[in-house]
């Protein structure tokens, strides 16, 4: 069942990631900050810092939400 759900979400998640990167790139020249966000999440998980991982992931998801909003604004013709 889990495999079925993951397969069903593959395309929407791929599209969402592309849109997120589009929004991110509209505000940044490079992807260094994005790489740092993922690195921080990885480090917190690797060190078993549950609270730190949750905080880092929450911050990343807020950035992602903002990136998706920026991409939507571009798509709708607003800048």
Secondary structure as GFF3:
##gff-version 3
##sequence-region A 1 79
A	DSSP	alpha_helix	2	25	.	.	.	ID=ss1
A	DSSP	alpha_helix	32	46	.	.	.	ID=ss2
A	DSSP	alpha_helix	50	75	.	.	.	ID=ss3
###
